[in-house]
Amino acid sequence: MSAFRLGILACDSGLGHTSRSAVIGRALADLGAEVTIFCPASALSWARQIGGEKIYIEALETKDVIQALRCGAAPATEWLDRLPSPDAFDVFISDNLPDVLERYSDA
């Protein structure tokens, strides 16, 4: 039986999002899930400290979506195109980015 595959996306508007996502990921990995945490590059070294068996950390910048929308930036959601296929995970969690629902209807 293969491990339950969980993807977690942490918003890049501050390290608090990565911290909370990492705690959830670590707890679920301890229960046997295979966890991939997507976080801003600026948080990679910190996030890797909680890594270990069954936890993978990957950089994914959402480029502060709120600020981009306020400025009228058209590519405010281009980060969605960099997400892995929905088939890559059994469940995908986003801490506060509802746009992810365009790719993962059950996020």
C-alpha positions, 0 to 999 in steps of 0.5 A: 500500500502506498503512502497517502500523498499530501501537498501543502501550499504556504502563502509567501506573504510572511514566514508564519504561513510556512511555519504553520504549514510545516507543523501540520506537514510534520504531524501528518508525516509522522502518521505516515503521509508523504508530504510535499510543502510548497513555500517561498524560496526565502523560507526554504532553509528554515522549512528544510529543518523540519524535513525528514523522512516523507517530507519534501520541501519545494520552492513556489513563489505566489508573489504576494497575490494581494499586492499584485492584484492591488497594483492591477498586475495581470499575472497575479495568478500565474503561480497556479501554472507552476503547481503540480498536476492534481494527480500528484497528490491525494489531498492538496491544502492551501493555507489561505490562497483560494485560487488553488481551487482552480486546479484542485477542486477539493483543496 
